[in-house]
Amino acid sequence: QSVLTQPPSVSGAPGQRVTISCTGTSSNIGTGYAVHWYQHLPGTAPKLLIYANINRPSGVPDRFSGSKSGTSASLAITGLQAEDEADYYCQSYDSSLSAWVFGGGTKLTVL
Amino acid sequence: EVQLVESGGGLVQRGGSLRLSCAASGFTFSSYWMSWVRQAPGKGLEWVANIKEDGSERYYVDAVKGRFTISRDNAKNSLYLQMNSLRAEDTAVYYCARNIEVVVVATTTHSFDVWGQGTMVTVSS
């Protein structure tokens, strides 16, 4: 059971918009610790998509955006493309565990 | 090019030991916190350990405390993970990752902005 809760799967057709939620608690996201998002294709290195809640590293398309409110955060992907099919993880810090924590991951399927 | 390359994975018996290495290039290694993150088969990502730039601070997930030791050699641009008393549940792909400190409204946390391709560790029972 992950400290940060994500839906196991989401799906959307090409061109559509999907969102992936990440729900935490008062000891992690709710305390103010930033949320970061990663894209992971099997057999490859994970890729940082969003850092500090809303920021995109250089090279990440603006189709990807992040938001945070209270004890939750969200990743939105607009203009869905076949190449976006991957696993997505949120990550933050938990002060009760004194540990960096990941969500359980969400598998995005492009229909 | 910024790059991290892991090595040292393999098949080991339960209770055995293994030492993972991560070679860094393309950036000033001694200026960054570094981490190990793992992914067990069919599971999600799990942070394992991290170490400060000068090695003066080290942190571990509870599941590996007392068994794993993270270390670094800044002169060799290398990160290590010594794994002892290995268990079946330690079977995973182990990734080396560079940390970026992020400050948001006076609260500091880390993201992982550069990752290696990973090295597989299999613990047989």
Interface residues (C-beta under 8 A of the other chain):
Chain A: S2 T31 G32 Y33 A34 H36 Y38 H40 T44 A45 P46 K47 L48 Y51 A52 N53 P57 D87 Y89 Q91 S92 Y93 L97 S98 A99 W100 V101 F102 G103 G104 G105
Chain B: S35 V37 G44 L45 E46 W47 N50 Y59 V61 D62 Y95 A97 I100 V102 V104 V105 T107 T109 H110 S111 F112 D113 W115 G116 Q117 G118
